[in-house]
Amino acid sequence: MFSIVMEYLNSGMKQQEFCSKHDLTRRIFGYWFRKYKREVPSDESFISVKLYDAPQTKPAEEMKISFPNGVVIHLLSSSPENIIRSLIS
């Protein structure tokens, strides 16, 4: 059923329209949608943080810090050293 929910999320349709198209009741679809939201992690809880505005003359190089628990942090290679140290510790 999660594949149906993912199809709905990518469809751009309203729930009622999607349910009609797939012969689903809104009640059953709502149950699976809530279950999906509880069990599947969402990137929507993350926000982008801008530390400073720096003029750039060339494309910035990016570095990635990957932690064993699955957290991945993307930084510009020009990020201040103290910020990188605080993230690692």
N, CA, C and O of each residue as an XYZ file, in Angstrom:
356
protein
N       0.816     -1.199      0.000
C       0.000      0.000      0.000
C       0.860      1.263      0.000
O       0.425      2.310     -0.480
N       2.091      1.168      0.542
C       2.959      2.339      0.554
C       3.289      2.799     -0.857
O       3.501      3.990     -1.086
N       3.337      1.873     -1.804
C       3.612      2.270     -3.185
C       2.472      3.139     -3.730
O       2.714      4.061     -4.508
N       1.252      2.851     -3.329
C       0.101      3.672     -3.738
C       0.219      5.063     -3.124
O      -0.045      6.064     -3.791
N       0.619      5.126     -1.846
C       0.774      6.424     -1.179
C       1.874      7.228     -1.872
O       1.708      8.425     -2.108
N       2.991      6.582     -2.198
C       4.079      7.291     -2.884
C       3.623      7.759     -4.266
O       3.990      8.848     -4.708
N       2.830      6.944     -4.937
C       2.287      7.342     -6.243
C       1.411      8.592     -6.073
O       1.481      9.517     -6.883
N       0.590      8.614     -5.020
C      -0.249      9.781     -4.746
C       0.612     11.021     -4.502
O       0.335     12.088     -5.049
N       1.661     10.879     -3.679
C       2.510     12.023     -3.355
C       3.184     12.598     -4.599
O       3.426     13.802     -4.676
N       3.481     11.754     -5.553
C       4.133     12.214     -6.784
C       3.141     12.635     -7.865
O       3.542     13.177     -8.895
N       1.858     12.393     -7.643
C       0.853     12.645     -8.682
C       0.452     14.109     -8.819
O       0.095     14.556     -9.909
N       0.510     14.850     -7.730
C       0.044     16.233     -7.766
C      -1.481     16.344     -7.724
O      -2.035     17.435     -7.859
N      -2.145     15.220     -7.539
C      -3.610     15.197     -7.500
C      -4.099     15.444     -6.078
O      -3.358     15.279     -5.110
N      -5.364     15.844     -5.977
C      -6.000     15.943     -4.670
C      -6.371     14.527     -4.235
O      -6.573     13.643     -5.068
N      -6.458     14.322     -2.910
C      -6.748     12.978     -2.391
C      -8.040     12.409     -2.963
O      -8.087     11.245     -3.361
N      -9.072     13.214     -3.004
C     -10.367     12.726     -3.478
C     -10.269     12.263     -4.937
O     -10.801     11.215     -5.304
N      -9.589     13.052     -5.750
C      -9.420     12.708     -7.160
C      -8.597     11.419     -7.313
O      -8.929     10.546     -8.115
N      -7.522     11.321     -6.530
C      -6.653     10.141     -6.593
C      -7.414      8.889     -6.165
O      -7.318      7.845     -6.810
N      -8.174      8.999     -5.068
C      -8.934      7.849     -4.571
C      -9.977      7.391     -5.596
O     -10.161      6.191     -5.798
N     -10.644      8.323     -6.230
C     -11.631      7.974     -7.251
C     -10.975      7.237     -8.408
O     -11.497      6.236     -8.899
N      -9.828      7.741     -8.835
C      -9.117      7.132     -9.963
C      -8.695      5.697     -9.659
O      -8.681      4.851    -10.553
N      -8.346      5.416     -8.382
C      -7.846      4.097     -7.989
C      -8.891      3.253     -7.246
O      -8.554      2.232     -6.646
N     -10.135      3.674     -7.287
C     -11.223      2.953     -6.617
C     -10.929      2.664     -5.144
O     -11.107      1.543     -4.668
N     -10.478      3.694     -4.441
C     -10.191      3.591     -3.004
C     -11.159      4.481     -2.240
O     -11.549      5.543     -2.726
N     -11.549      4.047     -1.039
C     -12.328      4.945     -0.189
C     -11.356      5.898      0.481
O     -10.206      5.540      0.737
N     -11.811      7.102      0.764
C     -10.932      8.080      1.428
C     -10.543      7.591      2.811
O      -9.448      7.886      3.288
N     -11.425      6.848      3.457
C     -11.142      6.346      4.806
C      -9.974      5.352      4.777
O      -9.050      5.459      5.583
N     -10.014      4.399      3.863
C      -8.926      3.412      3.761
C      -7.631      4.095      3.336
O      -6.568      3.835      3.899
N      -7.730      4.977      2.332
C      -6.520      5.671      1.882
C      -5.943      6.527      3.011
O      -4.727      6.577      3.198
N      -6.816      7.199      3.759
C      -6.362      8.028      4.878
C      -5.624      7.206      5.926
O      -4.619      7.652      6.480
N      -6.127      6.001      6.196
C      -5.457      5.116      7.153
C      -4.050      4.804      6.668
O      -3.097      4.935      7.436
N      -3.895      4.392      5.407
C      -2.578      4.052      4.869
C      -1.674      5.270      4.764
O      -0.462      5.168      4.952
N      -2.255      6.408      4.467
C      -1.464      7.639      4.374
C      -0.891      8.014      5.742
O       0.284      8.366      5.854
N      -1.729      7.937      6.782
C      -1.237      8.241      8.139
C      -0.169      7.234      8.564
O       0.835      7.612      9.169
N      -0.379      5.965      8.253
C       0.594      4.917      8.586
C       1.919      5.187      7.864
O       2.993      5.054      8.452
N       1.834      5.560      6.610
C       3.022      5.890      5.820
C       3.781      7.048      6.465
O       5.000      6.984      6.622
N       3.057      8.111      6.838
C       3.694      9.285      7.450
C       4.396      8.941      8.766
O       5.434      9.520      9.087
N       3.825      7.990      9.533
C       4.446      7.586     10.803
C       5.685      6.735     10.588
O       6.656      6.862     11.333
N       5.669      5.871      9.583
C       6.723      4.875      9.428
C       7.837      5.258      8.462
O       8.942      4.723      8.558
N       7.575      6.157      7.550
C       8.585      6.525      6.555
C       9.156      7.888      6.929
O       8.420      8.872      7.012
N      10.474      7.946      7.155
C      11.073      9.231      7.523
C      10.920     10.252      6.399
O      10.955      9.910      5.217
N      10.754     11.485      6.786
C      10.552     12.554      5.813
C      11.680     13.562      5.893
O      12.140     13.902      6.983
N      12.130     14.044      4.735
C      13.151     15.082      4.694
C      12.571     16.452      5.008
O      13.313     17.425      5.147
N      11.248     16.535      5.120
C      10.609     17.810      5.363
C      10.936     18.369      6.747
O      10.717     19.554      6.994
N      11.457     17.538      7.653
C      11.782     18.019      8.981
C      13.132     18.704      9.025
O      13.521     19.243     10.061
N      13.849     18.690      7.915
C      15.153     19.322      7.859
C      15.041     20.665      7.159
O      14.273     20.829      6.211
N      15.816     21.614      7.640
C      15.845     22.917      7.001
C      17.271     23.233      6.587
O      18.227     22.718      7.165
N      17.399     24.064      5.603
C      18.711     24.480      5.133
C      19.160     25.668      5.977
O      18.383     26.592      6.220
N      20.397     25.644      6.418
C      20.937     26.710      7.248
C      22.067     27.381      6.491
O      23.009     26.723      6.048
N      21.968     28.695      6.346
C      23.017     29.449      5.678
C      23.821     30.162      6.755
O      23.266     30.950      7.521
N      25.119     29.896      6.821
C      25.942     30.454      7.883
C      26.426     31.865      7.576
O      26.512     32.699      8.477
N      26.737     32.136      6.333
C      27.231     33.458      5.979
C      27.136     33.648      4.473
O      27.058     32.681      3.715
N      27.143     34.897      4.054
C      27.173     35.214      2.633
C      28.602     35.574      2.268
O      29.174     36.509      2.828
N      29.167     34.853      1.351
C      30.521     35.136      0.905
C      30.513     35.225     -0.609
O      29.978     34.347     -1.285
N      31.104     36.280     -1.140
C      31.177     36.372     -2.592
C      32.034     35.235     -3.136
O      33.085     34.910     -2.583
N      31.574     34.651     -4.207
C      32.308     33.527     -4.781
C      32.636     33.838     -6.230
O      31.778     34.268     -7.000
N      33.883     33.614     -6.583
C      34.297     33.866     -7.951
C      34.347     32.582     -8.759
O      34.320     32.619     -9.989
N      34.418     31.445     -8.076
C      34.417     30.157     -8.751
C      33.445     29.241     -8.030
O      33.091     29.510     -6.882
N      33.009     28.181     -8.662
C      32.086     27.264     -7.989
C      32.690     26.725     -6.690
O      33.859     26.342     -6.641
N      31.876     26.706     -5.658
C      32.344     26.238     -4.355
C      32.474     24.720     -4.363
O      31.639     24.015     -4.931
N      33.522     24.236     -3.732
C      33.679     22.796     -3.575
C      32.922     22.370     -2.332
O      32.886     23.081     -1.328
N      32.327     21.210     -2.421
C      31.507     20.719     -1.321
C      32.182     19.528     -0.662
O      32.841     18.723     -1.320
N      32.005     19.431      0.651
C      32.480     18.249      1.364
C      31.297     17.634      2.074
O      30.298     18.300      2.344
N      31.421     16.365      2.371
C      30.332     15.630      2.984
C      30.875     14.899      4.209
O      31.907     14.234      4.128
N      30.185     15.021      5.341
C      30.527     14.292      6.557
C      29.412     13.281      6.785
O      28.252     13.658      6.951
N      29.762     11.995      6.793
C      28.785     10.922      7.004
C      29.027     10.281      8.361
O      30.136      9.838      8.659
N      27.989     10.235      9.175
C      28.076      9.628     10.496
C      27.537      8.200     10.444
O      26.717      7.885      9.582
N      27.990      7.321     11.364
C      27.546      5.924     11.368
C      26.033      5.748     11.510
O      25.489      4.736     11.069
N      25.348      6.721     12.121
C      23.896      6.592     12.312
C      23.100      7.000     11.078
O      21.870      7.019     11.113
N      23.792      7.328      9.985
C      23.120      7.657      8.738
C      22.975      9.144      8.473
O      22.538      9.532      7.390
N      23.329      9.983      9.431
C      23.240     11.427      9.233
C      24.369     11.856      8.291
O      25.522     11.463      8.466
N      24.022     12.662      7.299
C      24.999     13.169      6.343
C      24.902     14.689      6.336
O      23.812     15.248      6.212
N      26.050     15.358      6.470
C      26.089     16.817      6.469
C      26.899     17.258      5.261
O      28.025     16.802      5.057
N      26.318     18.151      4.457
C      26.999     18.708      3.296
C      27.454     20.119      3.652
O      26.658     20.936      4.115
N      28.739     20.401      3.434
C      29.302     21.718      3.735
C      30.131     22.207      2.561
O      30.590     21.420      1.734
N      30.315     23.510      2.503
C      31.269     24.053      1.556
C      32.664     23.830      2.125
O      32.862     23.903      3.338
N      33.619     23.563      1.264
C      34.974     23.326      1.753
C      35.561     24.584      2.385
O      36.550     24.510      3.114
N      34.960     25.728      2.112
C      35.432     26.978      2.699
C      34.770     27.282      4.051
O      34.944     28.376      4.587
N      34.017     26.330      4.603
C      33.360     26.538      5.900
C      34.403     26.743      6.986
O      35.466     26.123      6.949
N      34.113     27.607      7.952
C      35.063     27.859      9.034
C      35.418     26.569      9.791
O      34.563     25.719     10.040
N      36.677     26.455     10.141
C      37.182     25.252     10.799
C      36.469     24.978     12.123
O      36.203     23.822     12.450
N      36.161     26.013     12.878
C      35.508     25.806     14.182
C      34.116     25.194     14.021
O      33.677     24.437     14.886
N      33.429     25.503     12.949
C      32.112     24.917     12.711
C      32.255     23.433     12.369
O      31.489     22.595     12.844
N      33.244     23.129     11.543
C      33.469     21.726     11.174
C      33.842     20.916     12.408
O      33.339     19.809     12.603
N      34.722     21.465     13.240
C      35.109     20.765     14.483
C      33.909     20.528     15.406
O      33.780     19.456     15.997
N      33.034     21.530     15.527
C      31.880     21.360     16.421
C      30.909     20.318     15.889
O      30.243     19.646     16.677
N      30.813     20.167     14.581
C      29.944     19.153     14.006
C      30.489     17.745     14.230
O      29.725     16.806     14.457
N      31.784     17.607     14.166
C      32.422     16.289     14.317
C      32.425     15.833     15.765
O      32.288     14.642     16.045
N      32.580     16.775     16.686
C      32.681     16.365     18.102
C      31.352     16.092     18.722
O      31.281     15.741     19.900
